[in-house]
Each structure stands twice: as C-alpha cells, then as structure tokens.
Amino acid sequence: QVQVEESGGGLVQPGGSLRLSCAASGSIFSPNAMGWYRQAPGKQRELVGSITNFMVTSYSDSVKGRFGISRDNRKNTVYLQMNSLKPEDTAVYYCNLRNLGASGMSYWGKGTLVTVSS
C-alpha cells in the first residue's frame, strides 16, 4: 500500500515564499511521477506541476517562473518551492503519486492549506 503525505502549508504574505514537502511510502514502482495539484474555494482542482523519477519536470503556465519542483528519489520525497506568492495562489495543495507503468495507479495525499494574505 502506498501512502502520500504533504506538509509545509501555512499563511504567507503576498510576495513571500513557502516550501511544501510530500513524502511517499510503500511499494513505489518506476517509472512514476509525483505532482502537485491545488484547489481553491469554489474551483476545480488543477495541476500545478510534476516531476518524474527521471527528473523531468512540467509546470502550469500560471506558476511557471515562480514555482520550482524538485525531488529526492532516495527519500521518495518531492518539494514545491513557491516564490513571489500571490493571493490567487491560495488553495489546498495536494500531492499525487502516479505510476507511469501499466497499472497507472494514482495515490493522493490529504492536502495542505496555503493562504496568501496580508
């Protein structure tokens, strides 16, 4: 069984920075991708960015140039560094681990709240 757990959310002022972490445990297969999604109140969940275990990254246009995703494969942990935060970045941020192989299994964390406000 695979478990995914986020940490690092909180309150930050506009223009500030915050780093989220996501640790995965259990039977993790390769290849896989770990991604960050977010859901703001009243909106659908959207992809923020992702990184494969071969370190290939992708980002949504809304965060490109402000957010960075990195990964430590030894720890099965992914990080989301968020800079130049805006009030519209306020959301619950979810981590997802997806098996890119035949099974296509996907696992979600419970989310961590990020609030950008003065």
The 8 nearest C-alpha neighbors of each residue, nearest first, counted from 0:
[[1, 25, 26, 2, 24, 27, 106, 3],
 [0, 2, 25, 24, 26, 3, 27, 23],
 [3, 1, 24, 23, 25, 4, 0, 106],
 [2, 4, 23, 108, 22, 107, 24, 1],
 [5, 3, 108, 22, 21, 23, 2, 6],
 [6, 4, 21, 20, 110, 111, 108, 94],
 [5, 7, 20, 19, 8, 111, 21, 4],
 [6, 8, 19, 20, 18, 9, 5, 111],
 [9, 7, 113, 112, 111, 6, 19, 10],
 [8, 10, 113, 114, 112, 11, 7, 111],
 [9, 11, 114, 115, 113, 12, 116, 8],
 [12, 10, 115, 15, 114, 116, 9, 13],
 [11, 13, 117, 116, 115, 15, 14, 10],
 [14, 12, 85, 84, 15, 115, 116, 86],
 [15, 13, 83, 84, 12, 85, 16, 82],
 [14, 16, 13, 12, 83, 84, 11, 82],
 [17, 15, 82, 81, 83, 84, 14, 18],
 [16, 18, 81, 80, 19, 82, 15, 11],
 [19, 17, 80, 79, 81, 7, 20, 78],
 [18, 20, 7, 79, 78, 6, 8, 80],
 [21, 19, 78, 6, 5, 77, 7, 79],
 [20, 22, 5, 77, 76, 4, 78, 94],
 [23, 21, 76, 4, 3, 75, 5, 77],
 [24, 22, 3, 75, 2, 76, 4, 21],
 [25, 23, 2, 1, 3, 22, 26, 75],
 [24, 26, 1, 0, 27, 2, 23, 3],
 [27, 25, 1, 0, 28, 24, 2, 23],
 [26, 28, 25, 29, 1, 24, 98, 23],
 [29, 27, 30, 26, 98, 31, 100, 99],
 [30, 28, 31, 27, 98, 100, 99, 52],
 [29, 31, 99, 28, 100, 98, 52, 32],
 [32, 30, 98, 99, 29, 97, 51, 52],
 [31, 33, 51, 97, 50, 96, 52, 34],
 [34, 32, 96, 50, 95, 49, 51, 97],
 [33, 35, 49, 95, 48, 94, 50, 32],
 [34, 36, 94, 47, 48, 93, 49, 46],
 [37, 35, 46, 47, 93, 45, 92, 94],
 [38, 36, 92, 44, 91, 45, 93, 90],
 [37, 39, 44, 90, 91, 43, 42, 45],
 [38, 40, 90, 42, 41, 91, 89, 37],
 [41, 39, 42, 38, 90, 43, 91, 89],
 [40, 42, 39, 43, 38, 44, 90, 91],
 [43, 41, 39, 40, 38, 44, 45, 37],
 [44, 42, 38, 45, 41, 39, 40, 37],
 [43, 45, 38, 37, 36, 42, 46, 39],
 [46, 44, 36, 37, 43, 38, 47, 42],
 [45, 47, 36, 48, 35, 37, 59, 44],
 [48, 46, 36, 59, 35, 58, 45, 37],
 [49, 47, 58, 57, 35, 34, 46, 59],
 [48, 50, 34, 57, 56, 33, 35, 32],
 [49, 51, 56, 55, 32, 33, 54, 34],
 [52, 50, 32, 54, 53, 55, 31, 33],
 [51, 53, 54, 31, 32, 30, 72, 50],
 [52, 54, 51, 55, 50, 30, 31, 32],
 [55, 53, 51, 52, 50, 56, 70, 69],
 [54, 56, 51, 50, 53, 57, 52, 49],
 [57, 55, 50, 49, 54, 51, 58, 48],
 [56, 58, 48, 49, 50, 55, 59, 47],
 [59, 57, 48, 63, 47, 60, 49, 62],
 [58, 60, 47, 61, 62, 48, 63, 46],
 [59, 61, 63, 62, 58, 47, 64, 48],
 [60, 62, 59, 63, 47, 58, 65, 64],
 [63, 61, 65, 60, 66, 59, 64, 58],
 [64, 62, 60, 65, 58, 61, 59, 66],
 [63, 65, 66, 62, 67, 60, 82, 61],
 [66, 64, 82, 62, 63, 83, 81, 67],
 [67, 65, 81, 80, 62, 82, 64, 63],
 [68, 66, 80, 79, 81, 69, 65, 64],
 [69, 67, 79, 78, 80, 50, 66, 70],
 [70, 68, 78, 77, 67, 79, 71, 50],
 [69, 71, 77, 76, 78, 72, 68, 54],
 [72, 70, 76, 73, 74, 75, 77, 69],
 [71, 73, 75, 74, 70, 76, 52, 77],
 [74, 72, 71, 75, 76, 70, 52, 77],
 [73, 75, 76, 72, 71, 22, 23, 70],
 [76, 74, 72, 23, 73, 71, 22, 77],
 [75, 77, 22, 74, 71, 21, 70, 23],
 [76, 78, 70, 21, 69, 20, 71, 22],
 [79, 77, 20, 69, 68, 19, 70, 21],
 [78, 80, 68, 19, 18, 67, 81, 20],
 [79, 81, 18, 67, 66, 17, 68, 78],
 [80, 82, 66, 17, 16, 18, 79, 65],
 [81, 83, 16, 65, 84, 66, 15, 80],
 [84, 82, 14, 15, 65, 16, 85, 81],
 [83, 85, 14, 82, 13, 15, 16, 88],
 [84, 86, 13, 87, 88, 115, 14, 83],
 [85, 87, 115, 88, 89, 116, 13, 84],
 [86, 88, 89, 85, 115, 90, 84, 39],
 [89, 87, 86, 85, 90, 84, 115, 114],
 [90, 88, 114, 87, 115, 113, 86, 39],
 [91, 89, 39, 38, 113, 37, 112, 92],
 [90, 92, 112, 38, 111, 37, 110, 113],
 [93, 91, 37, 110, 111, 36, 90, 112],
 [92, 94, 110, 36, 35, 37, 108, 91],
 [93, 95, 35, 108, 34, 107, 36, 21],
 [96, 94, 107, 34, 33, 106, 35, 97],
 [97, 95, 33, 106, 105, 32, 34, 107],
 [98, 96, 105, 32, 31, 104, 99, 33],
 [97, 99, 31, 103, 104, 100, 30, 105],
 [100, 98, 31, 30, 103, 97, 32, 101],
 [101, 99, 98, 102, 103, 30, 29, 31],
 [100, 102, 103, 99, 98, 104, 30, 28],
 [103, 101, 104, 100, 98, 99, 105, 97],
 [102, 104, 98, 101, 99, 100, 105, 97],
 [103, 105, 98, 102, 97, 106, 99, 96],
 [106, 104, 97, 96, 98, 103, 107, 95],
 [105, 107, 96, 95, 97, 3, 104, 108],
 [108, 106, 95, 94, 3, 96, 109, 105],
 [107, 109, 3, 4, 94, 110, 93, 5],
 [110, 108, 93, 107, 4, 111, 5, 94],
 [111, 109, 93, 92, 108, 91, 5, 112],
 [110, 112, 92, 8, 91, 5, 6, 113],
 [113, 111, 91, 8, 90, 92, 9, 114],
 [112, 114, 8, 9, 89, 90, 91, 10],
 [113, 115, 89, 10, 9, 116, 11, 112],
 [116, 114, 86, 11, 89, 12, 13, 10],
 [117, 115, 12, 86, 13, 114, 11, 10],
 [116, 12, 13, 115, 11, 86, 10, 114]]
